[in-house]
Every structure is written in structure tokens, then in C-alpha cells.
Amino acid sequence: MDDLMLQLARGRVALGAAAFVAPGLLSRLVGGHRGVDANRDYIARMFAAREIALGAGYLLSKGESRTLWGRLGLVVDSLDTVNSVQSRGRLPLWATAGLVAVTGGCTALGAAKVAKDAKDAVSR
């Protein structure tokens, strides 16, 4: 489980860096239009900064601090999953399904990690 969480954190940093450098690409990947839109680029870069911060926070922390970063990631991923489901009808079906799959998978992993940490704490 810990290795999967490390991979998730590395993926967050990589996705965030890519989205920051090429915000238009992120928009197209989630079903947006190809035109240059400063607001869309700004929002994509805000997402990028959030992903970089969550991933780096997890990777650079240890112990209880890492547990906290994992829980913060779970909250963000849960909210992203709700938002992805609510986007149904406003984004192409393939984009909505992809977003739900990715964010839902991250939510499931984060929830499993939180449950494992709680079980480990009780057994101590």
C-alpha cells in the first residue's frame, strides 16, 4: 500500500508539472476546446499547483505528517470524483468516464490507505 501511495504522489507531481507547462493539453484531455483561453489556462495551472503541492508534500514528509498529506489527498480526490460525476452531460461521455475512473481510483487507494493506517494504529 505504501508503494502505491508513493507512486500516486509521484504521479501527482508529474501530472501537475505537465499541466503547468501545457495547460491547454490538460483541457483537451478532459474534453475542452482547442482554442487558447486565458481563464482555462489559469484554472489548469491552479490544478497543477495543487497536484504538485499534494504530491511533493507526501513525498517530502514522514510519519504522522505523511499520514496527514495522504488524508488531504483523499479529501481532494473525493471532491474531484464528486465533481467528475457532476460533469456528466457537460463533458463528453468518454471524458467524464475517464475522470471518474482516475479520480475514483485515487479515492479508493487513499481510502484503503487511511483504513490501513487506522487498523495499524488500533493494533499497536
Residue, then its C-alpha position, 0 to 999 in steps of 0.5 A: m500500500d505504501d508503494l502505491m501511495l508513493q507512486l500516486a504522489r509521484g504521479r501527482v507531481a508529474l501530472g501537475a508539472a505537465a499541466f503547468v507547462a501545457p495547460g491547454l493539453l490538460s483541457r483537451l484531455v478532459g474534453g475542452h476546446r482547442g482554442v487558447d483561453a486565458n481563464r482555462d489556462y489559469i484554472a489548469r495551472m491552479f490544478a497543477a499547483r495543487e497536484i504538485a503541492l499534494g504530491a511533493g508534500y507526501l513525498l517530502s514528509k514522514g510519519e504522522s505528517r505523511t499520514l496527514w498529506g495522504r488524508l488531504g489527498l483523499v479529501v481532494d480526490s473525493l471532491d474531484t470524483v464528486n465533481s467528475v460525476q457532476s460533469r456528466g452531460r457537460l463533458p463528453l461521455w468518454a471524458t467524464a468516464g475517464l475522470v471518474a475512473v482516475t479520480g475514483g481510483c485515487t479515492a479508493l487507494g487513499a481510502a484503503k490507505v487511511a483504513k490501513d493506517a487506522k487498523d495499524a494504529v488500533s493494533r499497536 
